[in-house]
Amino acid sequence: MSAHALYVTAAYGITAVVLIGLIGWILLDQRARKRELAELEAAGVRRRSDKAAKS
């Protein structure tokens, strides 16, 4: 394998790892925010947009 092919393969590999990491981080953060929102709603805290929809 030439040096150029090795460089390109490494660049694609690193990019793939970074993108997979970012996607995983986003999905974990989304799950945490949904959990926090459910806890707030269970505690009786409502969204401001709910008031506008009911009026």
mmCIF entry with sequence, helices, sheets and N, C-alpha, C, O atoms, coordinates in Angstrom:
data_MODEL
# 
_entry.id   MODEL 
# 
_entity.id                         1 
_entity.type                       polymer 
_entity.pdbx_number_of_molecules   1 
# 
_entity_poly.entity_id                      1 
_entity_poly.type                           'polypeptide(L)' 
_entity_poly.nstd_linkage                   no 
_entity_poly.nstd_monomer                   no 
_entity_poly.pdbx_seq_one_letter_code       MSAHALYVTAAYGITAVVLIGLIGWILLDQRARKRELAELEAAGVRRRSDKAAKS 
_entity_poly.pdbx_seq_one_letter_code_can   MSAHALYVTAAYGITAVVLIGLIGWILLDQRARKRELAELEAAGVRRRSDKAAKS 
_entity_poly.pdbx_strand_id                 A 
# 
loop_
_entity_poly_seq.entity_id 
_entity_poly_seq.num 
_entity_poly_seq.mon_id 
_entity_poly_seq.hetero 
1 1  MET n 
1 2  SER n 
1 3  ALA n 
1 4  HIS n 
1 5  ALA n 
1 6  LEU n 
1 7  TYR n 
1 8  VAL n 
1 9  THR n 
1 10 ALA n 
1 11 ALA n 
1 12 TYR n 
1 13 GLY n 
1 14 ILE n 
1 15 THR n 
1 16 ALA n 
1 17 VAL n 
1 18 VAL n 
1 19 LEU n 
1 20 ILE n 
1 21 GLY n 
1 22 LEU n 
1 23 ILE n 
1 24 GLY n 
1 25 TRP n 
1 26 ILE n 
1 27 LEU n 
1 28 LEU n 
1 29 ASP n 
1 30 GLN n 
1 31 ARG n 
1 32 ALA n 
1 33 ARG n 
1 34 LYS n 
1 35 ARG n 
1 36 GLU n 
1 37 LEU n 
1 38 ALA n 
1 39 GLU n 
1 40 LEU n 
1 41 GLU n 
1 42 ALA n 
1 43 ALA n 
1 44 GLY n 
1 45 VAL n 
1 46 ARG n 
1 47 ARG n 
1 48 ARG n 
1 49 SER n 
1 50 ASP n 
1 51 LYS n 
1 52 ALA n 
1 53 ALA n 
1 54 LYS n 
1 55 SER n 
# 
_struct_asym.id          A 
_struct_asym.entity_id   1 
# 
loop_
_struct_conf.conf_type_id 
_struct_conf.id 
_struct_conf.pdbx_PDB_helix_id 
_struct_conf.beg_label_comp_id 
_struct_conf.beg_label_asym_id 
_struct_conf.beg_label_seq_id 
_struct_conf.pdbx_beg_PDB_ins_code 
_struct_conf.end_label_comp_id 
_struct_conf.end_label_asym_id 
_struct_conf.end_label_seq_id 
_struct_conf.pdbx_end_PDB_ins_code 
_struct_conf.beg_auth_comp_id 
_struct_conf.beg_auth_asym_id 
_struct_conf.beg_auth_seq_id 
_struct_conf.end_auth_comp_id 
_struct_conf.end_auth_asym_id 
_struct_conf.end_auth_seq_id 
_struct_conf.pdbx_PDB_helix_class 
_struct_conf.details 
_struct_conf.pdbx_PDB_helix_length 
HELX_P HELX_P1 AA1 ALA A 3  ? ALA A 42 ? ALA A 3  ALA A 42 1 ? 40 
HELX_P HELX_P2 AA2 ARG A 48 ? LYS A 54 ? ARG A 48 LYS A 54 1 ? 7  
# 
_struct_conf_type.id          HELX_P 
_struct_conf_type.criteria    ? 
_struct_conf_type.reference   ? 
# 
loop_
_atom_site.group_PDB 
_atom_site.id 
_atom_site.type_symbol 
_atom_site.label_atom_id 
_atom_site.label_alt_id 
_atom_site.label_comp_id 
_atom_site.label_asym_id 
_atom_site.label_entity_id 
_atom_site.label_seq_id 
_atom_site.pdbx_PDB_ins_code 
_atom_site.Cartn_x 
_atom_site.Cartn_y 
_atom_site.Cartn_z 
_atom_site.occupancy 
_atom_site.B_iso_or_equiv 
_atom_site.pdbx_formal_charge 
_atom_site.auth_seq_id 
_atom_site.auth_comp_id 
_atom_site.auth_asym_id 
_atom_site.auth_atom_id 
_atom_site.pdbx_PDB_model_num 
ATOM 1   N N  . MET A 1 1  ? 0.863   -1.169 0.000  1.00 0.00 ? 1  MET A N  1 
ATOM 2   C CA . MET A 1 1  ? 0.000   0.000  0.000  1.00 0.00 ? 1  MET A CA 1 
ATOM 3   C C  . MET A 1 1  ? 0.909   1.231  0.000  1.00 0.00 ? 1  MET A C  1 
ATOM 4   O O  . MET A 1 1  ? 1.858   1.325  0.779  1.00 0.00 ? 1  MET A O  1 
ATOM 5   N N  . SER A 1 2  ? 0.600   2.152  -0.875 1.00 0.00 ? 2  SER A N  1 
ATOM 6   C CA . SER A 1 2  ? 1.421   3.366  -0.967 1.00 0.00 ? 2  SER A CA 1 
ATOM 7   C C  . SER A 1 2  ? 1.157   4.277  0.225  1.00 0.00 ? 2  SER A C  1 
ATOM 8   O O  . SER A 1 2  ? 0.174   4.115  0.949  1.00 0.00 ? 2  SER A O  1 
ATOM 9   N N  . ALA A 1 3  ? 2.042   5.224  0.409  1.00 0.00 ? 3  ALA A N  1 
ATOM 10  C CA . ALA A 1 3  ? 1.903   6.166  1.516  1.00 0.00 ? 3  ALA A CA 1 
ATOM 11  C C  . ALA A 1 3  ? 0.633   7.001  1.359  1.00 0.00 ? 3  ALA A C  1 
ATOM 12  O O  . ALA A 1 3  ? -0.040  7.322  2.339  1.00 0.00 ? 3  ALA A O  1 
ATOM 13  N N  . HIS A 1 4  ? 0.320   7.345  0.114  1.00 0.00 ? 4  HIS A N  1 
ATOM 14  C CA . HIS A 1 4  ? -0.883  8.146  -0.130 1.00 0.00 ? 4  HIS A CA 1 
ATOM 15  C C  . HIS A 1 4  ? -2.144  7.354  0.218  1.00 0.00 ? 4  HIS A C  1 
ATOM 16  O O  . HIS A 1 4  ? -3.053  7.888  0.854  1.00 0.00 ? 4  HIS A O  1 
ATOM 17  N N  . ALA A 1 5  ? -2.204  6.108  -0.186 1.00 0.00 ? 5  ALA A N  1 
ATOM 18  C CA . ALA A 1 5  ? -3.372  5.258  0.113  1.00 0.00 ? 5  ALA A CA 1 
ATOM 19  C C  . ALA A 1 5  ? -3.515  5.064  1.619  1.00 0.00 ? 5  ALA A C  1 
ATOM 20  O O  . ALA A 1 5  ? -4.626  5.067  2.149  1.00 0.00 ? 5  ALA A O  1 
ATOM 21  N N  . LEU A 1 6  ? -2.398  4.897  2.298  1.00 0.00 ? 6  LEU A N  1 
ATOM 22  C CA . LEU A 1 6  ? -2.432  4.742  3.751  1.00 0.00 ? 6  LEU A CA 1 
ATOM 23  C C  . LEU A 1 6  ? -2.969  6.016  4.415  1.00 0.00 ? 6  LEU A C  1 
ATOM 24  O O  . LEU A 1 6  ? -3.780  5.949  5.340  1.00 0.00 ? 6  LEU A O  1 
ATOM 25  N N  . TYR A 1 7  ? -2.509  7.171  3.933  1.00 0.00 ? 7  TYR A N  1 
ATOM 26  C CA . TYR A 1 7  ? -2.972  8.454  4.461  1.00 0.00 ? 7  TYR A CA 1 
ATOM 27  C C  . TYR A 1 7  ? -4.478  8.617  4.257  1.00 0.00 ? 7  TYR A C  1 
ATOM 28  O O  . TYR A 1 7  ? -5.196  9.001  5.180  1.00 0.00 ? 7  TYR A O  1 
ATOM 29  N N  . VAL A 1 8  ? -4.952  8.324  3.039  1.00 0.00 ? 8  VAL A N  1 
ATOM 30  C CA . VAL A 1 8  ? -6.375  8.474  2.728  1.00 0.00 ? 8  VAL A CA 1 
ATOM 31  C C  . VAL A 1 8  ? -7.211  7.508  3.566  1.00 0.00 ? 8  VAL A C  1 
ATOM 32  O O  . VAL A 1 8  ? -8.258  7.888  4.090  1.00 0.00 ? 8  VAL A O  1 
ATOM 33  N N  . THR A 1 9  ? -6.759  6.273  3.695  1.00 0.00 ? 9  THR A N  1 
ATOM 34  C CA . THR A 1 9  ? -7.478  5.282  4.496  1.00 0.00 ? 9  THR A CA 1 
ATOM 35  C C  . THR A 1 9  ? -7.544  5.718  5.961  1.00 0.00 ? 9  THR A C  1 
ATOM 36  O O  . THR A 1 9  ? -8.591  5.603  6.599  1.00 0.00 ? 9  THR A O  1 
ATOM 37  N N  . ALA A 1 10 ? -6.447  6.207  6.482  1.00 0.00 ? 10 ALA A N  1 
ATOM 38  C CA . ALA A 1 10 ? -6.422  6.681  7.871  1.00 0.00 ? 10 ALA A CA 1 
ATOM 39  C C  . ALA A 1 10 ? -7.349  7.877  8.050  1.00 0.00 ? 10 ALA A C  1 
ATOM 40  O O  . ALA A 1 10 ? -8.054  7.968  9.056  1.00 0.00 ? 10 ALA A O  1 
ATOM 41  N N  . ALA A 1 11 ? -7.356  8.795  7.086  1.00 0.00 ? 11 ALA A N  1 
ATOM 42  C CA . ALA A 1 11 ? -8.216  9.977  7.179  1.00 0.00 ? 11 ALA A CA 1 
ATOM 43  C C  . ALA A 1 11 ? -9.686  9.580  7.191  1.00 0.00 ? 11 ALA A C  1 
ATOM 44  O O  . ALA A 1 11 ? -10.469 10.094 7.989  1.00 0.00 ? 11 ALA A O  1 
ATOM 45  N N  . TYR A 1 12 ? -10.058 8.657  6.297  1.00 0.00 ? 12 TYR A N  1 
ATOM 46  C CA . TYR A 1 12 ? -11.448 8.188  6.274  1.00 0.00 ? 12 TYR A CA 1 
ATOM 47  C C  . TYR A 1 12 ? -11.793 7.445  7.566  1.00 0.00 ? 12 TYR A C  1 
ATOM 48  O O  . TYR A 1 12 ? -12.893 7.604  8.094  1.00 0.00 ? 12 TYR A O  1 
ATOM 49  N N  . GLY A 1 13 ? -10.885 6.653  8.066  1.00 0.00 ? 13 GLY A N  1 
ATOM 50  C CA . GLY A 1 13 ? -11.139 5.914  9.299  1.00 0.00 ? 13 GLY A CA 1 
ATOM 51  C C  . GLY A 1 13 ? -11.341 6.840  10.483 1.00 0.00 ? 13 GLY A C  1 
ATOM 52  O O  . GLY A 1 13 ? -12.271 6.658  11.268 1.00 0.00 ? 13 GLY A O  1 
ATOM 53  N N  . ILE A 1 14 ? -10.474 7.832  10.613 1.00 0.00 ? 14 ILE A N  1 
ATOM 54  C CA . ILE A 1 14 ? -10.599 8.791  11.718 1.00 0.00 ? 14 ILE A CA 1 
ATOM 55  C C  . ILE A 1 14 ? -11.896 9.577  11.594 1.00 0.00 ? 14 ILE A C  1 
ATOM 56  O O  . ILE A 1 14 ? -12.576 9.818  12.592 1.00 0.00 ? 14 ILE A O  1 
ATOM 57  N N  . THR A 1 15 ? -12.242 9.977  10.375 1.00 0.00 ? 15 THR A N  1 
ATOM 58  C CA . THR A 1 15 ? -13.490 10.714 10.151 1.00 0.00 ? 15 THR A CA 1 
ATOM 59  C C  . THR A 1 15 ? -14.693 9.868  10.540 1.00 0.00 ? 15 THR A C  1 
ATOM 60  O O  . THR A 1 15 ? -15.620 10.363 11.181 1.00 0.00 ? 15 THR A O  1 
ATOM 61  N N  . ALA A 1 16 ? -14.685 8.603  10.161 1.00 0.00 ? 16 ALA A N  1 
ATOM 62  C CA . ALA A 1 16 ? -15.794 7.708  10.497 1.00 0.00 ? 16 ALA A CA 1 
ATOM 63  C C  . ALA A 1 16 ? -15.928 7.551  12.008 1.00 0.00 ? 16 ALA A C  1 
ATOM 64  O O  . ALA A 1 16 ? -17.039 7.581  12.538 1.00 0.00 ? 16 ALA A O  1 
ATOM 65  N N  . VAL A 1 17 ? -14.813 7.387  12.700 1.00 0.00 ? 17 VAL A N  1 
ATOM 66  C CA . VAL A 1 17 ? -14.842 7.237  14.160 1.00 0.00 ? 17 VAL A CA 1 
ATOM 67  C C  . VAL A 1 17 ? -15.395 8.498  14.821 1.00 0.00 ? 17 VAL A C  1 
ATOM 68  O O  . VAL A 1 17 ? -16.204 8.412  15.744 1.00 0.00 ? 17 VAL A O  1 
ATOM 69  N N  . VAL A 1 18 ? -14.965 9.657  14.355 1.00 0.00 ? 18 VAL A N  1 
ATOM 70  C CA . VAL A 1 18 ? -15.437 10.926 14.927 1.00 0.00 ? 18 VAL A CA 1 
ATOM 71  C C  . VAL A 1 18 ? -16.930 11.096 14.678 1.00 0.00 ? 18 VAL A C  1 
ATOM 72  O O  . VAL A 1 18 ? -17.667 11.482 15.586 1.00 0.00 ? 18 VAL A O  1 
ATOM 73  N N  . LEU A 1 19 ? -17.389 10.812 13.455 1.00 0.00 ? 19 LEU A N  1 
ATOM 74  C CA . LEU A 1 19 ? -18.814 10.959 13.150 1.00 0.00 ? 19 LEU A CA 1 
ATOM 75  C C  . LEU A 1 19 ? -19.668 9.997  13.961 1.00 0.00 ? 19 LEU A C  1 
ATOM 76  O O  . LEU A 1 19 ? -20.731 10.377 14.453 1.00 0.00 ? 19 LEU A O  1 
ATOM 77  N N  . ILE A 1 20 ? -19.220 8.764  14.107 1.00 0.00 ? 20 ILE A N  1 
ATOM 78  C CA . ILE A 1 20 ? -19.959 7.793  14.927 1.00 0.00 ? 20 ILE A CA 1 
ATOM 79  C C  . ILE A 1 20 ? -20.000 8.260  16.379 1.00 0.00 ? 20 ILE A C  1 
ATOM 80  O O  . ILE A 1 20 ? -21.026 8.126  17.045 1.00 0.00 ? 20 ILE A O  1 
ATOM 81  N N  . GLY A 1 21 ? -18.899 8.801  16.866 1.00 0.00 ? 21 GLY A N  1 
ATOM 82  C CA . GLY A 1 21 ? -18.873 9.329  18.233 1.00 0.00 ? 21 GLY A CA 1 
ATOM 83  C C  . GLY A 1 21 ? -19.840 10.489 18.423 1.00 0.00 ? 21 GLY A C  1 
ATOM 84  O O  . GLY A 1 21 ? -20.543 10.554 19.432 1.00 0.00 ? 21 GLY A O  1 
ATOM 85  N N  . LEU A 1 22 ? -19.879 11.400 17.462 1.00 0.00 ? 22 LEU A N  1 
ATOM 86  C CA . LEU A 1 22 ? -20.801 12.532 17.559 1.00 0.00 ? 22 LEU A CA 1 
ATOM 87  C C  . LEU A 1 22 ? -22.262 12.083 17.508 1.00 0.00 ? 22 LEU A C  1 
ATOM 88  O O  . LEU A 1 22 ? -23.095 12.586 18.262 1.00 0.00 ? 22 LEU A O  1 
ATOM 89  N N  . ILE A 1 23 ? -22.564 11.148 16.631 1.00 0.00 ? 23 ILE A N  1 
ATOM 90  C CA . ILE A 1 23 ? -23.934 10.636 16.544 1.00 0.00 ? 23 ILE A CA 1 
ATOM 91  C C  . ILE A 1 23 ? -24.323 9.957  17.854 1.00 0.00 ? 23 ILE A C  1 
ATOM 92  O O  . ILE A 1 23 ? -25.433 10.153 18.349 1.00 0.00 ? 23 ILE A O  1 
ATOM 93  N N  . GLY A 1 24 ? -23.421 9.165  18.413 1.00 0.00 ? 24 GLY A N  1 
ATOM 94  C CA . GLY A 1 24 ? -23.689 8.517  19.696 1.00 0.00 ? 24 GLY A CA 1 
ATOM 95  C C  . GLY A 1 24 ? -23.914 9.516  20.810 1.00 0.00 ? 24 GLY A C  1 
ATOM 96  O O  . GLY A 1 24 ? -24.815 9.353  21.632 1.00 0.00 ? 24 GLY A O  1 
ATOM 97  N N  . TRP A 1 25 ? -23.083 10.561 20.835 1.00 0.00 ? 25 TRP A N  1 
ATOM 98  C CA . TRP A 1 25 ? -23.211 11.595 21.855 1.00 0.00 ? 25 TRP A CA 1 
ATOM 99  C C  . TRP A 1 25 ? -24.559 12.303 21.727 1.00 0.00 ? 25 TRP A C  1 
ATOM 100 O O  . TRP A 1 25 ? -25.224 12.557 22.731 1.00 0.00 ? 25 TRP A O  1 
ATOM 101 N N  . ILE A 1 26 ? -24.959 12.618 20.511 1.00 0.00 ? 26 ILE A N  1 
ATOM 102 C CA . ILE A 1 26 ? -26.242 13.289 20.284 1.00 0.00 ? 26 ILE A CA 1 
ATOM 103 C C  . ILE A 1 26 ? -27.393 12.405 20.746 1.00 0.00 ? 26 ILE A C  1 
ATOM 104 O O  . ILE A 1 26 ? -28.324 12.892 21.388 1.00 0.00 ? 26 ILE A O  1 
ATOM 105 N N  . LEU A 1 27 ? -27.345 11.119 20.429 1.00 0.00 ? 27 LEU A N  1 
ATOM 106 C CA . LEU A 1 27 ? -28.424 10.213 20.832 1.00 0.00 ? 27 LEU A CA 1 
ATOM 107 C C  . LEU A 1 27 ? -28.497 10.059 22.349 1.00 0.00 ? 27 LEU A C  1 
ATOM 108 O O  . LEU A 1 27 ? -29.588 10.029 22.917 1.00 0.00 ? 27 LEU A O  1 
ATOM 109 N N  . LEU A 1 28 ? -27.346 9.963  23.006 1.00 0.00 ? 28 LEU A N  1 
ATOM 110 C CA . LEU A 1 28 ? -27.342 9.873  24.469 1.00 0.00 ? 28 LEU A CA 1 
ATOM 111 C C  . LEU A 1 28 ? -27.860 11.156 25.110 1.00 0.00 ? 28 LEU A C  1 
ATOM 112 O O  . LEU A 1 28 ? -28.595 11.107 26.096 1.00 0.00 ? 28 LEU A O  1 
ATOM 113 N N  . ASP A 1 29 ? -27.478 12.307 24.549 1.00 0.00 ? 29 ASP A N  1 
ATOM 114 C CA . ASP A 1 29 ? -27.939 13.585 25.075 1.00 0.00 ? 29 ASP A CA 1 
ATOM 115 C C  . ASP A 1 29 ? -29.441 13.743 24.866 1.00 0.00 ? 29 ASP A C  1 
ATOM 116 O O  . ASP A 1 29 ? -30.138 14.268 25.733 1.00 0.00 ? 29 ASP A O  1 
ATOM 117 N N  . GLN A 1 30 ? -29.938 13.292 23.726 1.00 0.00 ? 30 GLN A N  1 
ATOM 118 C CA . GLN A 1 30 ? -31.375 13.360 23.455 1.00 0.00 ? 30 GLN A CA 1 
ATOM 119 C C  . GLN A 1 30 ? -32.143 12.529 24.489 1.00 0.00 ? 30 GLN A C  1 
ATOM 120 O O  . GLN A 1 30 ? -33.172 12.962 25.007 1.00 0.00 ? 30 GLN A O  1 
ATOM 121 N N  . ARG A 1 31 ? -31.635 11.350 24.776 1.00 0.00 ? 31 ARG A N  1 
ATOM 122 C CA . ARG A 1 31 ? -32.291 10.490 25.763 1.00 0.00 ? 31 ARG A CA 1 
ATOM 123 C C  . ARG A 1 31 ? -32.309 11.164 27.138 1.00 0.00 ? 31 ARG A C  1 
ATOM 124 O O  . ARG A 1 31 ? -33.311 11.098 27.850 1.00 0.00 ? 31 ARG A O  1 
ATOM 125 N N  . ALA A 1 32 ? -31.211 11.806 27.505 1.00 0.00 ? 32 ALA A N  1 
ATOM 126 C CA . ALA A 1 32 ? -31.135 12.483 28.801 1.00 0.00 ? 32 ALA A CA 1 
ATOM 127 C C  . ALA A 1 32 ? -32.101 13.662 28.856 1.00 0.00 ? 32 ALA A C  1 
ATOM 128 O O  . ALA A 1 32 ? -32.771 13.862 29.869 1.00 0.00 ? 32 ALA A O  1 
ATOM 129 N N  . ARG A 1 33 ? -32.183 14.450 27.774 1.00 0.00 ? 33 ARG A N  1 
ATOM 130 C CA . ARG A 1 33 ? -33.098 15.598 27.772 1.00 0.00 ? 33 ARG A CA 1 
ATOM 131 C C  . ARG A 1 33 ? -34.554 15.139 27.841 1.00 0.00 ? 33 ARG A C  1 
ATOM 132 O O  . ARG A 1 33 ? -35.363 15.773 28.519 1.00 0.00 ? 33 ARG A O  1 
ATOM 133 N N  . LYS A 1 34 ? -34.903 14.054 27.155 1.00 0.00 ? 34 LYS A N  1 
ATOM 134 C CA . LYS A 1 34 ? -36.270 13.528 27.220 1.00 0.00 ? 34 LYS A CA 1 
ATOM 135 C C  . LYS A 1 34 ? -36.596 13.063 28.631 1.00 0.00 ? 34 LYS A C  1 
ATOM 136 O O  . LYS A 1 34 ? -37.708 13.263 29.119 1.00 0.00 ? 34 LYS A O  1 
ATOM 137 N N  . ARG A 1 35 ? -35.612 12.437 29.288 1.00 0.00 ? 35 ARG A N  1 
ATOM 138 C CA . ARG A 1 35 ? -35.817 11.978 30.658 1.00 0.00 ? 35 ARG A CA 1 
ATOM 139 C C  . ARG A 1 35 ? -36.034 13.170 31.587 1.00 0.00 ? 35 ARG A C  1 
ATOM 140 O O  . ARG A 1 35 ? -36.920 13.141 32.441 1.00 0.00 ? 35 ARG A O  1 
ATOM 141 N N  . GLU A 1 36 ? -35.220 14.224 31.419 1.00 0.00 ? 36 GLU A N  1 
ATOM 142 C CA . GLU A 1 36 ? -35.385 15.423 32.248 1.00 0.00 ? 36 GLU A CA 1 
ATOM 143 C C  . GLU A 1 36 ? -36.730 16.077 32.008 1.00 0.00 ? 36 GLU A C  1 
ATOM 144 O O  . GLU A 1 36 ? -37.373 16.531 32.955 1.00 0.00 ? 36 GLU A O  1 
ATOM 145 N N  . LEU A 1 37 ? -37.168 16.134 30.760 1.00 0.00 ? 37 LEU A N  1 
ATOM 146 C CA . LEU A 1 37 ? -38.459 16.729 30.440 1.00 0.00 ? 37 LEU A CA 1 
ATOM 147 C C  . LEU A 1 37 ? -39.596 15.928 31.067 1.00 0.00 ? 37 LEU A C  1 
ATOM 148 O O  . LEU A 1 37 ? -40.551 16.506 31.587 1.00 0.00 ? 37 LEU A O  1 
ATOM 149 N N  . ALA A 1 38 ? -39.497 14.614 31.019 1.00 0.00 ? 38 ALA A N  1 
ATOM 150 C CA . ALA A 1 38 ? -40.524 13.772 31.633 1.00 0.00 ? 38 ALA A CA 1 
ATOM 151 C C  . ALA A 1 38 ? -40.566 13.985 33.141 1.00 0.00 ? 38 ALA A C  1 
ATOM 152 O O  . ALA A 1 38 ? -41.647 14.024 33.731 1.00 0.00 ? 38 ALA A O  1 
ATOM 153 N N  . GLU A 1 39 ? -39.396 14.126 33.774 1.00 0.00 ? 39 GLU A N  1 
ATOM 154 C CA . GLU A 1 39 ? -39.359 14.375 35.218 1.00 0.00 ? 39 GLU A CA 1 
ATOM 155 C C  . GLU A 1 39 ? -39.992 15.720 35.557 1.00 0.00 ? 39 GLU A C  1 
ATOM 156 O O  . GLU A 1 39 ? -40.731 15.831 36.535 1.00 0.00 ? 39 GLU A O  1 
ATOM 157 N N  . LEU A 1 40 ? -39.706 16.744 34.750 1.00 0.00 ? 40 LEU A N  1 
ATOM 158 C CA . LEU A 1 40 ? -40.303 18.062 35.000 1.00 0.00 ? 40 LEU A CA 1 
ATOM 159 C C  . LEU A 1 40 ? -41.813 18.025 34.824 1.00 0.00 ? 40 LEU A C  1 
ATOM 160 O O  . LEU A 1 40 ? -42.545 18.599 35.630 1.00 0.00 ? 40 LEU A O  1 
ATOM 161 N N  . GLU A 1 41 ? -42.282 17.359 33.786 1.00 0.00 ? 41 GLU A N  1 
ATOM 162 C CA . GLU A 1 41 ? -43.720 17.273 33.565 1.00 0.00 ? 41 GLU A CA 1 
ATOM 163 C C  . GLU A 1 41 ? -44.392 16.472 34.672 1.00 0.00 ? 41 GLU A C  1 
ATOM 164 O O  . GLU A 1 41 ? -45.509 16.797 35.074 1.00 0.00 ? 41 GLU A O  1 
ATOM 165 N N  . ALA A 1 42 ? -43.729 15.427 35.175 1.00 0.00 ? 42 ALA A N  1 
ATOM 166 C CA . ALA A 1 42 ? -44.286 14.648 36.286 1.00 0.00 ? 42 ALA A CA 1 
ATOM 167 C C  . ALA A 1 42 ? -44.346 15.479 37.561 1.00 0.00 ? 42 ALA A C  1 
ATOM 168 O O  . ALA A 1 42 ? -45.207 15.253 38.412 1.00 0.00 ? 42 ALA A O  1 
ATOM 169 N N  . ALA A 1 43 ? -43.432 16.445 37.698 1.00 0.00 ? 43 ALA A N  1 
ATOM 170 C CA . ALA A 1 43 ? -43.418 17.304 38.875 1.00 0.00 ? 43 ALA A CA 1 
ATOM 171 C C  . ALA A 1 43 ? -44.429 18.449 38.754 1.00 0.00 ? 43 ALA A C  1 
ATOM 172 O O  . ALA A 1 43 ? -44.597 19.230 39.691 1.00 0.00 ? 43 ALA A O  1 
ATOM 173 N N  . GLY A 1 44 ? -45.092 18.548 37.617 1.00 0.00 ? 44 GLY A N  1 
ATOM 174 C CA . GLY A 1 44 ? -46.104 19.576 37.455 1.00 0.00 ? 44 GLY A CA 1 
ATOM 175 C C  . GLY A 1 44 ? -45.651 20.802 36.689 1.00 0.00 ? 44 GLY A C  1 
ATOM 176 O O  . GLY A 1 44 ? -46.438 21.725 36.483 1.00 0.00 ? 44 GLY A O  1 
ATOM 177 N N  . VAL A 1 45 ? -44.417 20.827 36.271 1.00 0.00 ? 45 VAL A N  1 
ATOM 178 C CA . VAL A 1 45 ? -43.914 21.950 35.488 1.00 0.00 ? 45 VAL A CA 1 
ATOM 179 C C  . VAL A 1 45 ? -44.413 21.767 34.059 1.00 0.00 ? 45 VAL A C  1 
ATOM 180 O O  . VAL A 1 45 ? -44.227 20.712 33.452 1.00 0.00 ? 45 VAL A O  1 
ATOM 181 N N  . ARG A 1 46 ? -45.046 22.803 33.538 1.00 0.00 ? 46 ARG A N  1 
ATOM 182 C CA . ARG A 1 46 ? -45.596 22.718 32.185 1.00 0.00 ? 46 ARG A CA 1 
ATOM 183 C C  . ARG A 1 46 ? -44.864 23.657 31.251 1.00 0.00 ? 46 ARG A C  1 
ATOM 184 O O  . ARG A 1 46 ? -44.189 24.587 31.691 1.00 0.00 ? 46 ARG A O  1 
ATOM 185 N N  . ARG A 1 47 ? -45.001 23.410 29.967 1.00 0.00 ? 47 ARG A N  1 
ATOM 186 C CA . ARG A 1 47 ? -44.384 24.248 28.944 1.00 0.00 ? 47 ARG A CA 1 
ATOM 187 C C  . ARG A 1 47 ? -45.203 25.512 28.739 1.00 0.00 ? 47 ARG A C  1 
ATOM 188 O O  . ARG A 1 47 ? -46.427 25.492 28.866 1.00 0.00 ? 47 ARG A O  1 
ATOM 189 N N  . ARG A 1 48 ? -44.532 26.606 28.422 1.00 0.00 ? 48 ARG A N  1 
ATOM 190 C CA . ARG A 1 48 ? -45.248 27.853 28.139 1.00 0.00 ? 48 ARG A CA 1 
ATOM 191 C C  . ARG A 1 48 ? -46.126 27.709 26.913 1.00 0.00 ? 48 ARG A C  1 
ATOM 192 O O  . ARG A 1 48 ? -47.179 28.341 26.833 1.00 0.00 ? 48 ARG A O  1 
ATOM 193 N N  . SER A 1 49 ? -45.716 26.893 25.959 1.00 0.00 ? 49 SER A N  1 
ATOM 194 C CA . SER A 1 49 ? -46.504 26.715 24.747 1.00 0.00 ? 49 SER A CA 1 
ATOM 195 C C  . SER A 1 49 ? -47.831 26.029 25.038 1.00 0.00 ? 49 SER A C  1 
ATOM 196 O O  . SER A 1 49 ? -48.777 26.180 24.264 1.00 0.00 ? 49 SER A O  1 
ATOM 197 N N  . ASP A 1 50 ? -47.927 25.274 26.139 1.00 0.00 ? 50 ASP A N  1 
ATOM 198 C CA . ASP A 1 50 ? -49.203 24.642 26.503 1.00 0.00 ? 50 ASP A CA 1 
ATOM 199 C C  . ASP A 1 50 ? -50.253 25.689 26.853 1.00 0.00 ? 50 ASP A C  1 
ATOM 200 O O  . ASP A 1 50 ? -51.430 25.497 26.548 1.00 0.00 ? 50 ASP A O  1 
ATOM 201 N N  . LYS A 1 51 ? -49.857 26.790 27.487 1.00 0.00 ? 51 LYS A N  1 
ATOM 202 C CA . LYS A 1 51 ? -50.798 27.845 27.848 1.00 0.00 ? 51 LYS A CA 1 
ATOM 203 C C  . LYS A 1 51 ? -51.383 28.472 26.605 1.00 0.00 ? 51 LYS A C  1 
ATOM 204 O O  . LYS A 1 51 ? -52.587 28.719 26.547 1.00 0.00 ? 51 LYS A O  1 
ATOM 205 N N  . ALA A 1 52 ? -50.557 28.735 25.609 1.00 0.00 ? 52 ALA A N  1 
ATOM 206 C CA . ALA A 1 52 ? -51.022 29.364 24.393 1.00 0.00 ? 52 ALA A CA 1 
ATOM 207 C C  . ALA A 1 52 ? -51.973 28.453 23.613 1.00 0.00 ? 52 ALA A C  1 
ATOM 208 O O  . ALA A 1 52 ? -52.911 28.934 22.978 1.00 0.00 ? 52 ALA A O  1 
ATOM 209 N N  . ALA A 1 53 ? -51.737 27.166 23.657 1.00 0.00 ? 53 ALA A N  1 
ATOM 210 C CA . ALA A 1 53 ? -52.575 26.214 22.926 1.00 0.00 ? 53 ALA A CA 1 
ATOM 211 C C  . ALA A 1 53 ? -53.946 26.068 23.598 1.00 0.00 ? 53 ALA A C  1 
ATOM 212 O O  . ALA A 1 53 ? -54.939 25.836 22.908 1.00 0.00 ? 53 ALA A O  1 
ATOM 213 N N  . LYS A 1 54 ? -54.023 26.199 24.932 1.00 0.00 ? 54 LYS A N  1 
ATOM 214 C CA . LYS A 1 54 ? -55.268 26.016 25.659 1.00 0.00 ? 54 LYS A CA 1 
ATOM 215 C C  . LYS A 1 54 ? -56.132 27.270 25.668 1.00 0.00 ? 54 LYS A C  1 
ATOM 216 O O  . LYS A 1 54 ? -57.340 27.188 25.888 1.00 0.00 ? 54 LYS A O  1 
ATOM 217 N N  . SER A 1 55 ? -55.522 28.437 25.430 1.00 0.00 ? 55 SER A N  1 
ATOM 218 C CA . SER A 1 55 ? -56.259 29.699 25.492 1.00 0.00 ? 55 SER A CA 1 
ATOM 219 C C  . SER A 1 55 ? -57.077 29.926 24.257 1.00 0.00 ? 55 SER A C  1 
ATOM 220 O O  . SER A 1 55 ? -57.760 30.944 24.147 1.00 0.00 ? 55 SER A O  1 
# 
